[in-house]
Amino acid sequence: MSNYGELSVYFACPHCHRVYTAKQERKLGRAHGCFRCGACRTPVHEWTGYYDFTDWRPTRLKTKSA
Ligand SMILES: [Zn+2]
């Protein structure tokens, strides 16, 4: 059991600006998929290649105001 190559990444919905976090995992084969915003159904991220994105969760990121 190893988390080799796993990384948390953030994506913002281009339509409603909600922010999601996902886990980026390196795959030995090809991965592809699409994640849609849970609120407005806009595709937030589409991917293809040697990385897969799993465990999508909404998050509340605050922009730094100072
Ligand atoms: Zn959205």
N, CA, C, O and the ligand as a Tripos MOL2 file, in Angstrom:
@<TRIPOS>MOLECULE
protein
  265   263    67     0     0
PROTEIN
NO_CHARGES

@<TRIPOS>ATOM
      1 N           0.8470   -1.1810    0.0000 N.3       1 MET1
      2 CA          0.0000    0.0000    0.0000 C.3       1 MET1
      3 C           0.8820    1.2300    0.0000 C.2       1 MET1
      4 O           1.5980    1.4870    0.9680 O.2       1 MET1
      5 N           0.8360    1.9670   -1.0480 N.am      2 SER2
      6 CA          1.5970    3.2050   -1.0540 C.3       2 SER2
      7 C           0.8130    4.2890   -1.7750 C.2       2 SER2
      8 O           0.0060    4.0160   -2.6630 O.2       2 SER2
      9 N           1.0650    5.4830   -1.3820 N.am      3 ASN3
     10 CA          0.4070    6.6060   -2.0300 C.3       3 ASN3
     11 C           1.3360    7.2590   -3.0370 C.2       3 ASN3
     12 O           1.2730    8.4650   -3.2760 O.2       3 ASN3
     13 N           2.1510    6.4840   -3.5910 N.am      4 TYR4
     14 CA          3.1010    6.9740   -4.5680 C.3       4 TYR4
     15 C           2.4140    7.7840   -5.6660 C.2       4 TYR4
     16 O           1.4750    7.3140   -6.3080 O.2       4 TYR4
     17 N           2.8820    8.9650   -5.8620 N.am      5 GLY5
     18 CA          2.3740    9.7700   -6.9670 C.3       5 GLY5
     19 C           1.0510   10.4550   -6.7060 C.2       5 GLY5
     20 O           0.4660   11.0300   -7.6240 O.2       5 GLY5
     21 N           0.5600   10.4090   -5.4620 N.am      6 GLU6
     22 CA         -0.7350   11.0210   -5.1940 C.3       6 GLU6
     23 C          -0.5650   12.4680   -4.7370 C.2       6 GLU6
     24 O           0.3320   12.7920   -3.9600 O.2       6 GLU6
     25 N          -1.4290   13.3050   -5.2280 N.am      7 LEU7
     26 CA         -1.2940   14.7300   -4.9760 C.3       7 LEU7
     27 C          -2.6870   15.3560   -4.9390 C.2       7 LEU7
     28 O          -3.5490   15.0080   -5.7470 O.2       7 LEU7
     29 N          -2.9040   16.2630   -4.0160 N.am      8 SER8
     30 CA         -4.1840   16.9710   -3.9830 C.3       8 SER8
     31 C          -4.1060   18.2070   -4.8710 C.2       8 SER8
     32 O          -3.1490   18.9800   -4.8150 O.2       8 SER8
     33 N          -5.1250   18.3670   -5.6800 N.am      9 VAL9
     34 CA         -5.1570   19.5060   -6.5920 C.3       9 VAL9
     35 C          -6.5080   20.2160   -6.4600 C.2       9 VAL9
     36 O          -7.4860   19.6380   -5.9850 O.2       9 VAL9
     37 N          -6.5380   21.4410   -6.8770 N.am     10 TYR10
     38 CA         -7.7530   22.2460   -6.7820 C.3      10 TYR10
     39 C          -8.1800   22.7280   -8.1560 C.2      10 TYR10
     40 O          -7.3580   23.0820   -9.0010 O.2      10 TYR10
     41 N          -9.4990   22.7300   -8.3540 N.am     11 PHE11
     42 CA        -10.0500   23.2520   -9.5980 C.3      11 PHE11
     43 C         -11.2440   24.1360   -9.2550 C.2      11 PHE11
     44 O         -12.0240   23.8310   -8.3530 O.2      11 PHE11
     45 N         -11.3680   25.2210   -9.9830 N.am     12 ALA12
     46 CA        -12.5090   26.1130   -9.7730 C.3      12 ALA12
     47 C         -13.4630   25.9880  -10.9460 C.2      12 ALA12
     48 O         -13.0480   25.9330  -12.1030 O.2      12 ALA12
     49 N         -14.7590   25.9430  -10.6250 N.am     13 CYS13
     50 CA        -15.7630   25.9160  -11.6770 C.3      13 CYS13
     51 C         -15.6990   27.2280  -12.4630 C.2      13 CYS13
     52 O         -15.7350   28.3040  -11.8670 O.2      13 CYS13
     53 N         -15.6060   27.1500  -13.7850 N.am     14 PRO14
     54 CA        -15.5160   28.3780  -14.5760 C.3      14 PRO14
     55 C         -16.8250   29.1530  -14.6120 C.2      14 PRO14
     56 O         -16.8510   30.3220  -14.9970 O.2      14 PRO14
     57 N         -17.9110   28.5010  -14.2090 N.am     15 HIS15
     58 CA        -19.2160   29.1590  -14.2860 C.3      15 HIS15
     59 C         -19.6140   29.8090  -12.9540 C.2      15 HIS15
     60 O         -19.9410   30.9950  -12.9130 O.2      15 HIS15
     61 N         -19.5840   29.0260  -11.8660 N.am     16 CYS16
     62 CA        -20.0580   29.5630  -10.5860 C.3      16 CYS16
     63 C         -18.9290   29.7550   -9.5750 C.2      16 CYS16
     64 O         -19.1560   30.2270   -8.4610 O.2      16 CYS16
     65 N         -17.7300   29.3910   -9.9660 N.am     17 HIS17
     66 CA        -16.5300   29.6380   -9.1670 C.3      17 HIS17
     67 C         -16.4720   28.8630   -7.8590 C.2      17 HIS17
     68 O         -15.7360   29.2380   -6.9470 O.2      17 HIS17
     69 N         -17.2310   27.8020   -7.7640 N.am     18 ARG18
     70 CA        -17.0420   26.9190   -6.6210 C.3      18 ARG18
     71 C         -15.6910   26.2320   -6.7930 C.2      18 ARG18
     72 O         -15.2260   26.0090   -7.9100 O.2      18 ARG18
     73 N         -15.0770   25.9060   -5.6670 N.am     19 VAL19
     74 CA        -13.7550   25.2970   -5.7350 C.3      19 VAL19
     75 C         -13.8520   23.8530   -5.2580 C.2      19 VAL19
     76 O         -14.4750   23.5580   -4.2380 O.2      19 VAL19
     77 N         -13.2270   22.9670   -6.0130 N.am     20 TYR20
     78 CA        -13.2250   21.5430   -5.6880 C.3      20 TYR20
     79 C         -11.8030   21.0690   -5.5200 C.2      20 TYR20
     80 O         -10.8730   21.5920   -6.1350 O.2      20 TYR20
     81 N         -11.6530   20.0660   -4.6730 N.am     21 THR21
     82 CA        -10.3630   19.4210   -4.5510 C.3      21 THR21
     83 C         -10.4870   17.9810   -5.0240 C.2      21 THR21
     84 O         -11.5190   17.3390   -4.8300 O.2      21 THR21
     85 N          -9.4520   17.4910   -5.6300 N.am     22 ALA22
     86 CA         -9.4290   16.1120   -6.1090 C.3      22 ALA22
     87 C          -8.0470   15.5370   -5.8650 C.2      22 ALA22
     88 O          -7.0810   16.2660   -5.6400 O.2      22 ALA22
     89 N          -7.9730   14.2330   -5.9150 N.am     23 LYS23
     90 CA         -6.6740   13.5840   -5.8020 C.3      23 LYS23
     91 C          -6.1780   13.1990   -7.1790 C.2      23 LYS23
     92 O          -6.8620   12.5150   -7.9410 O.2      23 LYS23
     93 N          -5.0060   13.6420   -7.4730 N.am     24 GLN24
     94 CA         -4.3890   13.3110   -8.7430 C.3      24 GLN24
     95 C          -3.5060   12.0840   -8.5220 C.2      24 GLN24
     96 O          -2.6040   12.0880   -7.6840 O.2      24 GLN24
     97 N          -3.7870   11.0500   -9.2850 N.am     25 GLU25
     98 CA         -3.0190    9.8200   -9.1240 C.3      25 GLU25
     99 C          -2.3880    9.4130  -10.4350 C.2      25 GLU25
    100 O          -3.0200    9.4590  -11.4900 O.2      25 GLU25
    101 N          -1.1580    9.0210  -10.3550 N.am     26 ARG26
    102 CA         -0.4660    8.5530  -11.5350 C.3      26 ARG26
    103 C          -0.9270    7.1440  -11.8680 C.2      26 ARG26
    104 O          -1.0080    6.2850  -10.9900 O.2      26 ARG26
    105 N          -1.2240    6.9130  -13.1250 N.am     27 LYS27
    106 CA         -1.6810    5.5960  -13.5560 C.3      27 LYS27
    107 C          -0.6370    4.9580  -14.4580 C.2      27 LYS27
    108 O           0.1250    5.6330  -15.1490 O.2      27 LYS27
    109 N          -0.6330    3.6430  -14.4250 N.am     28 LEU28
    110 CA          0.2870    2.9460  -15.3180 C.3      28 LEU28
    111 C          -0.2610    2.9430  -16.7330 C.2      28 LEU28
    112 O           0.5010    2.9710  -17.7000 O.2      28 LEU28
    113 N          -1.5820    2.9090  -16.8560 N.am     29 GLY29
    114 CA         -2.1920    2.9590  -18.1790 C.3      29 GLY29
    115 C          -2.7990    4.3250  -18.4310 C.2      29 GLY29
    116 O          -2.4780    5.2950  -17.7450 O.2      29 GLY29
    117 N          -3.6680    4.3930  -19.4080 N.am     30 ARG30
    118 CA         -4.3060    5.6620  -19.7330 C.3      30 ARG30
    119 C          -5.5450    5.8430  -18.8740 C.2      30 ARG30
    120 O          -6.2780    4.8920  -18.6020 O.2      30 ARG30
    121 N          -5.7620    7.0680  -18.4560 N.am     31 ALA31
    122 CA         -6.9600    7.3970  -17.6930 C.3      31 ALA31
    123 C          -7.6710    8.5310  -18.3930 C.2      31 ALA31
    124 O          -7.0380    9.3720  -19.0300 O.2      31 ALA31
    125 N          -8.9750    8.5540  -18.2750 N.am     32 HIS32
    126 CA         -9.7050    9.6970  -18.8030 C.3      32 HIS32
    127 C         -10.9880    9.8480  -18.0290 C.2      32 HIS32
    128 O         -11.5000    8.8810  -17.4650 O.2      32 HIS32
    129 N         -11.5060   11.0480  -18.0000 N.am     33 GLY33
    130 CA        -12.7430   11.2870  -17.2880 C.3      33 GLY33
    131 C         -13.1140   12.7410  -17.3500 C.2      33 GLY33
    132 O         -12.4470   13.5620  -17.9800 O.2      33 GLY33
    133 N         -14.2100   13.0340  -16.6690 N.am     34 CYS34
    134 CA        -14.7240   14.4010  -16.6630 C.3      34 CYS34
    135 C         -15.4310   14.6120  -15.3290 C.2      34 CYS34
    136 O         -16.1670   13.7400  -14.8680 O.2      34 CYS34
    137 N         -15.2120   15.7540  -14.7160 N.am     35 PHE35
    138 CA        -15.9340   16.0890  -13.4910 C.3      35 PHE35
    139 C         -16.7990   17.3080  -13.7500 C.2      35 PHE35
    140 O         -16.3280   18.3200  -14.2680 O.2      35 PHE35
    141 N         -18.0680   17.2000  -13.3840 N.am     36 ARG36
    142 CA        -18.9870   18.3310  -13.5420 C.3      36 ARG36
    143 C         -19.2930   18.9400  -12.1940 C.2      36 ARG36
    144 O         -19.3960   18.2470  -11.1820 O.2      36 ARG36
    145 N         -19.4330   20.2320  -12.2030 N.am     37 CYS37
    146 CA        -19.7970   20.9730  -11.0000 C.3      37 CYS37
    147 C         -21.1140   20.4380  -10.4360 C.2      37 CYS37
    148 O         -22.0790   20.2610  -11.1790 O.2      37 CYS37
    149 N         -21.1560   20.1810   -9.1360 N.am     38 GLY38
    150 CA        -22.3630   19.6590   -8.5090 C.3      38 GLY38
    151 C         -23.4920   20.6730   -8.4530 C.2      38 GLY38
    152 O         -24.6540   20.2990   -8.2930 O.2      38 GLY38
    153 N         -23.1660   21.9340   -8.5810 N.am     39 ALA39
    154 CA        -24.1760   22.9810   -8.4690 C.3      39 ALA39
    155 C         -24.7550   23.3840   -9.8240 C.2      39 ALA39
    156 O         -25.9660   23.5630   -9.9520 O.2      39 ALA39
    157 N         -23.9040   23.5260  -10.8240 N.am     40 CYS40
    158 CA        -24.4050   24.0620  -12.1000 C.3      40 CYS40
    159 C         -24.1570   23.1280  -13.2820 C.2      40 CYS40
    160 O         -24.5200   23.4530  -14.4120 O.2      40 CYS40
    161 N         -23.5450   21.9790  -13.0340 N.am     41 ARG41
    162 CA        -23.3370   20.9490  -14.0570 C.3      41 ARG41
    163 C         -22.3550   21.3470  -15.1590 C.2      41 ARG41
    164 O         -22.2470   20.6590  -16.1740 O.2      41 ARG41
    165 N         -21.6660   22.4180  -14.9670 N.am     42 THR42
    166 CA        -20.6420   22.8000  -15.9310 C.3      42 THR42
    167 C         -19.4270   21.8910  -15.7680 C.2      42 THR42
    168 O         -19.0040   21.6370  -14.6400 O.2      42 THR42
    169 N         -18.8580   21.3970  -16.8600 N.am     43 PRO43
    170 CA        -17.6400   20.6040  -16.7240 C.3      43 PRO43
    171 C         -16.5170   21.4440  -16.1200 C.2      43 PRO43
    172 O         -16.1430   22.4850  -16.6610 O.2      43 PRO43
    173 N         -15.9900   20.9760  -14.9980 N.am     44 VAL44
    174 CA        -14.9310   21.7090  -14.3080 C.3      44 VAL44
    175 C         -13.5640   21.2810  -14.8290 C.2      44 VAL44
    176 O         -12.6590   22.0950  -15.0100 O.2      44 VAL44
    177 N         -13.4460   19.9850  -15.0620 N.am     45 HIS45
    178 CA        -12.1570   19.4840  -15.5310 C.3      45 HIS45
    179 C         -12.3720   18.1990  -16.3230 C.2      45 HIS45
    180 O         -13.1150   17.3080  -15.9130 O.2      45 HIS45
    181 N         -11.7010   18.1330  -17.4690 N.am     46 GLU46
    182 CA        -11.6860   16.9060  -18.2550 C.3      46 GLU46
    183 C         -10.2340   16.4970  -18.4000 C.2      46 GLU46
    184 O          -9.3550   17.3390  -18.5800 O.2      46 GLU46
    185 N          -9.9930   15.2210  -18.3210 N.am     47 TRP47
    186 CA         -8.6100   14.7940  -18.3790 C.3      47 TRP47
    187 C          -8.4510   13.5330  -19.2040 C.2      47 TRP47
    188 O          -9.3660   12.7200  -19.3340 O.2      47 TRP47
    189 N          -7.2870   13.4060  -19.7420 N.am     48 THR48
    190 CA         -6.8880   12.1930  -20.4420 C.3      48 THR48
    191 C          -5.3800   12.1170  -20.3680 C.2      48 THR48
    192 O          -4.6950   13.1340  -20.4720 O.2      48 THR48
    193 N          -4.8630   10.9220  -20.1900 N.am     49 GLY49
    194 CA         -3.4190   10.7800  -20.0880 C.3      49 GLY49
    195 C          -3.0500    9.8220  -18.9740 C.2      49 GLY49
    196 O          -3.7860    8.8790  -18.6800 O.2      49 GLY49
    197 N          -1.9200   10.0660  -18.3630 N.am     50 TYR50
    198 CA         -1.4040    9.1280  -17.3830 C.3      50 TYR50
    199 C          -1.7230    9.5120  -15.9520 C.2      50 TYR50
    200 O          -1.1540    8.9560  -15.0120 O.2      50 TYR50
    201 N          -2.6370   10.4650  -15.7830 N.am     51 TYR51
    202 CA         -3.0660   10.8280  -14.4460 C.3      51 TYR51
    203 C          -4.5720   10.7020  -14.3610 C.2      51 TYR51
    204 O          -5.2940   11.0280  -15.3030 O.2      51 TYR51
    205 N          -5.0380   10.2200  -13.2120 N.am     52 ASP52
    206 CA         -6.4670   10.1280  -12.9880 C.3      52 ASP52
    207 C          -6.8170   11.0540  -11.8200 C.2      52 ASP52
    208 O          -5.9770   11.3220  -10.9620 O.2      52 ASP52
    209 N          -8.0460   11.5330  -11.7940 N.am     53 PHE53
    210 CA         -8.4890   12.4350  -10.7360 C.3      53 PHE53
    211 C          -9.6780   11.8040  -10.0360 C.2      53 PHE53
    212 O         -10.7040   11.5260  -10.6570 O.2      53 PHE53
    213 N          -9.5310   11.5790   -8.7290 N.am     54 THR54
    214 CA        -10.5600   10.8860   -7.9600 C.3      54 THR54
    215 C         -10.8660   11.6630   -6.6840 C.2      54 THR54
    216 O         -10.2030   12.6440   -6.3500 O.2      54 THR54
    217 N         -11.8950   11.1890   -5.9850 N.am     55 ASP55
    218 CA        -12.2310   11.7310   -4.6660 C.3      55 ASP55
    219 C         -12.5240   13.2320   -4.7180 C.2      55 ASP55
    220 O         -11.9780   14.0130   -3.9380 O.2      55 ASP55
    221 N         -13.3830   13.6110   -5.6370 N.am     56 TRP56
    222 CA        -13.7480   15.0220   -5.7860 C.3      56 TRP56
    223 C         -14.5950   15.4740   -4.5970 C.2      56 TRP56
    224 O         -15.5440   14.7980   -4.2010 O.2      56 TRP56
    225 N         -14.2390   16.6120   -4.0460 N.am     57 ARG57
    226 CA        -15.0150   17.1810   -2.9430 C.3      57 ARG57
    227 C         -15.0890   18.6870   -3.0870 C.2      57 ARG57
    228 O         -14.1200   19.3320   -3.4850 O.2      57 ARG57
    229 N         -16.2410   19.2430   -2.7610 N.am     58 PRO58
    230 CA        -16.3150   20.7100   -2.7480 C.3      58 PRO58
    231 C         -15.5170   21.2460   -1.5630 C.2      58 PRO58
    232 O         -15.4460   20.6100   -0.5110 O.2      58 PRO58
    233 N         -14.9460   22.3660   -1.7360 N.am     59 THR59
    234 CA        -14.1840   22.9620   -0.6430 C.3      59 THR59
    235 C         -14.4700   24.4460   -0.5970 C.2      59 THR59
    236 O         -14.9810   25.0230   -1.5570 O.2      59 THR59
    237 N         -14.1430   25.0450    0.4990 N.am     60 ARG60
    238 CA        -14.3320   26.4970    0.6200 C.3      60 ARG60
    239 C         -12.9700   27.1410    0.7640 C.2      60 ARG60
    240 O         -12.3870   27.1990    1.8470 O.2      60 ARG60
    241 N         -12.5030   27.6040   -0.3220 N.am     61 LEU61
    242 CA        -11.2470   28.3280   -0.2700 C.3      61 LEU61
    243 C         -11.5620   29.8040   -0.1630 C.2      61 LEU61
    244 O         -12.4210   30.3280   -0.8710 O.2      61 LEU61
    245 N         -10.8680   30.4470    0.7120 N.am     62 LYS62
    246 CA        -11.0500   31.8870    0.8310 C.3      62 LYS62
    247 C          -9.9250   32.5820    0.0860 C.2      62 LYS62
    248 O          -8.7510   32.2390    0.2320 O.2      62 LYS62
    249 N         -10.2950   33.5320   -0.6900 N.am     63 THR63
    250 CA         -9.2600   34.3060   -1.3550 C.3      63 THR63
    251 C          -8.6570   35.2570   -0.3320 C.2      63 THR63
    252 O          -9.3520   35.8140    0.5180 O.2      63 THR63
    253 N          -7.3930   35.4200   -0.4340 N.am     64 LYS64
    254 CA         -6.7110   36.3210    0.4900 C.3      64 LYS64
    255 C          -7.0770   37.7600    0.1690 C.2      64 LYS64
    256 O          -6.9120   38.2320   -0.9560 O.2      64 LYS64
    257 N          -7.5730   38.4360    1.1780 N.am     65 SER65
    258 CA         -7.9990   39.8090    0.9320 C.3      65 SER65
    259 C          -7.0030   40.8230    1.4800 C.2      65 SER65
    260 O          -7.1800   42.0300    1.3100 O.2      65 SER65
    261 N          -5.9770   40.3400    2.1230 N.am     66 ALA66
    262 CA         -5.0320   41.2980    2.6820 C.3      66 ALA66
    263 C          -3.6280   41.1210    2.1090 C.2      66 ALA66
    264 O          -2.7120   41.8560    2.4800 O.2      66 ALA66
    265 ZN        -20.4110   25.5300  -11.1240 Zn       67 ZN67
@<TRIPOS>BOND
     1     1     2 1
     2     2     3 1
     3     3     4 2
     4     3     5 am
     5     5     6 1
     6     6     7 1
     7     7     8 2
     8     7     9 am
     9     9    10 1
    10    10    11 1
    11    11    12 2
    12    11    13 am
    13    13    14 1
    14    14    15 1
    15    15    16 2
    16    15    17 am
    17    17    18 1
    18    18    19 1
    19    19    20 2
    20    19    21 am
    21    21    22 1
    22    22    23 1
    23    23    24 2
    24    23    25 am
    25    25    26 1
    26    26    27 1
    27    27    28 2
    28    27    29 am
    29    29    30 1
    30    30    31 1
    31    31    32 2
    32    31    33 am
    33    33    34 1
    34    34    35 1
    35    35    36 2
    36    35    37 am
    37    37    38 1
    38    38    39 1
    39    39    40 2
    40    39    41 am
    41    41    42 1
    42    42    43 1
    43    43    44 2
    44    43    45 am
    45    45    46 1
    46    46    47 1
    47    47    48 2
    48    47    49 am
    49    49    50 1
    50    50    51 1
    51    51    52 2
    52    51    53 am
    53    53    54 1
    54    54    55 1
    55    55    56 2
    56    55    57 am
    57    57    58 1
    58    58    59 1
    59    59    60 2
    60    59    61 am
    61    61    62 1
    62    62    63 1
    63    63    64 2
    64    63    65 am
    65    65    66 1
    66    66    67 1
    67    67    68 2
    68    67    69 am
    69    69    70 1
    70    70    71 1
    71    71    72 2
    72    71    73 am
    73    73    74 1
    74    74    75 1
    75    75    76 2
    76    75    77 am
    77    77    78 1
    78    78    79 1
    79    79    80 2
    80    79    81 am
    81    81    82 1
    82    82    83 1
    83    83    84 2
    84    83    85 am
    85    85    86 1
    86    86    87 1
    87    87    88 2
    88    87    89 am
    89    89    90 1
    90    90    91 1
    91    91    92 2
    92    91    93 am
    93    93    94 1
    94    94    95 1
    95    95    96 2
    96    95    97 am
    97    97    98 1
    98    98    99 1
    99    99   100 2
   100    99   101 am
   101   101   102 1
   102   102   103 1
   103   103   104 2
   104   103   105 am
   105   105   106 1
   106   106   107 1
   107   107   108 2
   108   107   109 am
   109   109   110 1
   110   110   111 1
   111   111   112 2
   112   111   113 am
   113   113   114 1
   114   114   115 1
   115   115   116 2
   116   115   117 am
   117   117   118 1
   118   118   119 1
   119   119   120 2
   120   119   121 am
   121   121   122 1
   122   122   123 1
   123   123   124 2
   124   123   125 am
   125   125   126 1
   126   126   127 1
   127   127   128 2
   128   127   129 am
   129   129   130 1
   130   130   131 1
   131   131   132 2
   132   131   133 am
   133   133   134 1
   134   134   135 1
   135   135   136 2
   136   135   137 am
   137   137   138 1
   138   138   139 1
   139   139   140 2
   140   139   141 am
   141   141   142 1
   142   142   143 1
   143   143   144 2
   144   143   145 am
   145   145   146 1
   146   146   147 1
   147   147   148 2
   148   147   149 am
   149   149   150 1
   150   150   151 1
   151   151   152 2
   152   151   153 am
   153   153   154 1
   154   154   155 1
   155   155   156 2
   156   155   157 am
   157   157   158 1
   158   158   159 1
   159   159   160 2
   160   159   161 am
   161   161   162 1
   162   162   163 1
   163   163   164 2
   164   163   165 am
   165   165   166 1
   166   166   167 1
   167   167   168 2
   168   167   169 am
   169   169   170 1
   170   170   171 1
   171   171   172 2
   172   171   173 am
   173   173   174 1
   174   174   175 1
   175   175   176 2
   176   175   177 am
   177   177   178 1
   178   178   179 1
   179   179   180 2
   180   179   181 am
   181   181   182 1
   182   182   183 1
   183   183   184 2
   184   183   185 am
   185   185   186 1
   186   186   187 1
   187   187   188 2
   188   187   189 am
   189   189   190 1
   190   190   191 1
   191   191   192 2
   192   191   193 am
   193   193   194 1
   194   194   195 1
   195   195   196 2
   196   195   197 am
   197   197   198 1
   198   198   199 1
   199   199   200 2
   200   199   201 am
   201   201   202 1
   202   202   203 1
   203   203   204 2
   204   203   205 am
   205   205   206 1
   206   206   207 1
   207   207   208 2
   208   207   209 am
   209   209   210 1
   210   210   211 1
   211   211   212 2
   212   211   213 am
   213   213   214 1
   214   214   215 1
   215   215   216 2
   216   215   217 am
   217   217   218 1
   218   218   219 1
   219   219   220 2
   220   219   221 am
   221   221   222 1
   222   222   223 1
   223   223   224 2
   224   223   225 am
   225   225   226 1
   226   226   227 1
   227   227   228 2
   228   227   229 am
   229   229   230 1
   230   230   231 1
   231   231   232 2
   232   231   233 am
   233   233   234 1
   234   234   235 1
   235   235   236 2
   236   235   237 am
   237   237   238 1
   238   238   239 1
   239   239   240 2
   240   239   241 am
   241   241   242 1
   242   242   243 1
   243   243   244 2
   244   243   245 am
   245   245   246 1
   246   246   247 1
   247   247   248 2
   248   247   249 am
   249   249   250 1
   250   250   251 1
   251   251   252 2
   252   251   253 am
   253   253   254 1
   254   254   255 1
   255   255   256 2
   256   255   257 am
   257   257   258 1
   258   258   259 1
   259   259   260 2
   260   259   261 am
   261   261   262 1
   262   262   263 1
   263   263   264 2
@<TRIPOS>SUBSTRUCTURE
     1 MET1         2 RESIDUE 1 A MET
     2 SER2         6 RESIDUE 1 A SER
     3 ASN3        10 RESIDUE 1 A ASN
     4 TYR4        14 RESIDUE 1 A TYR
     5 GLY5        18 RESIDUE 1 A GLY
     6 GLU6        22 RESIDUE 1 A GLU
     7 LEU7        26 RESIDUE 1 A LEU
     8 SER8        30 RESIDUE 1 A SER
     9 VAL9        34 RESIDUE 1 A VAL
    10 TYR10       38 RESIDUE 1 A TYR
    11 PHE11       42 RESIDUE 1 A PHE
    12 ALA12       46 RESIDUE 1 A ALA
    13 CYS13       50 RESIDUE 1 A CYS
    14 PRO14       54 RESIDUE 1 A PRO
    15 HIS15       58 RESIDUE 1 A HIS
    16 CYS16       62 RESIDUE 1 A CYS
    17 HIS17       66 RESIDUE 1 A HIS
    18 ARG18       70 RESIDUE 1 A ARG
    19 VAL19       74 RESIDUE 1 A VAL
    20 TYR20       78 RESIDUE 1 A TYR
    21 THR21       82 RESIDUE 1 A THR
    22 ALA22       86 RESIDUE 1 A ALA
    23 LYS23       90 RESIDUE 1 A LYS
    24 GLN24       94 RESIDUE 1 A GLN
    25 GLU25       98 RESIDUE 1 A GLU
    26 ARG26      102 RESIDUE 1 A ARG
    27 LYS27      106 RESIDUE 1 A LYS
    28 LEU28      110 RESIDUE 1 A LEU
    29 GLY29      114 RESIDUE 1 A GLY
    30 ARG30      118 RESIDUE 1 A ARG
    31 ALA31      122 RESIDUE 1 A ALA
    32 HIS32      126 RESIDUE 1 A HIS
    33 GLY33      130 RESIDUE 1 A GLY
    34 CYS34      134 RESIDUE 1 A CYS
    35 PHE35      138 RESIDUE 1 A PHE
    36 ARG36      142 RESIDUE 1 A ARG
    37 CYS37      146 RESIDUE 1 A CYS
    38 GLY38      150 RESIDUE 1 A GLY
    39 ALA39      154 RESIDUE 1 A ALA
    40 CYS40      158 RESIDUE 1 A CYS
    41 ARG41      162 RESIDUE 1 A ARG
    42 THR42      166 RESIDUE 1 A THR
    43 PRO43      170 RESIDUE 1 A PRO
    44 VAL44      174 RESIDUE 1 A VAL
    45 HIS45      178 RESIDUE 1 A HIS
    46 GLU46      182 RESIDUE 1 A GLU
    47 TRP47      186 RESIDUE 1 A TRP
    48 THR48      190 RESIDUE 1 A THR
    49 GLY49      194 RESIDUE 1 A GLY
    50 TYR50      198 RESIDUE 1 A TYR
    51 TYR51      202 RESIDUE 1 A TYR
    52 ASP52      206 RESIDUE 1 A ASP
    53 PHE53      210 RESIDUE 1 A PHE
    54 THR54      214 RESIDUE 1 A THR
    55 ASP55      218 RESIDUE 1 A ASP
    56 TRP56      222 RESIDUE 1 A TRP
    57 ARG57      226 RESIDUE 1 A ARG
    58 PRO58      230 RESIDUE 1 A PRO
    59 THR59      234 RESIDUE 1 A THR
    60 ARG60      238 RESIDUE 1 A ARG
    61 LEU61      242 RESIDUE 1 A LEU
    62 LYS62      246 RESIDUE 1 A LYS
    63 THR63      250 RESIDUE 1 A THR
    64 LYS64      254 RESIDUE 1 A LYS
    65 SER65      258 RESIDUE 1 A SER
    66 ALA66      262 RESIDUE 1 A ALA
    67 ZN67       265 GROUP 0 **** ****
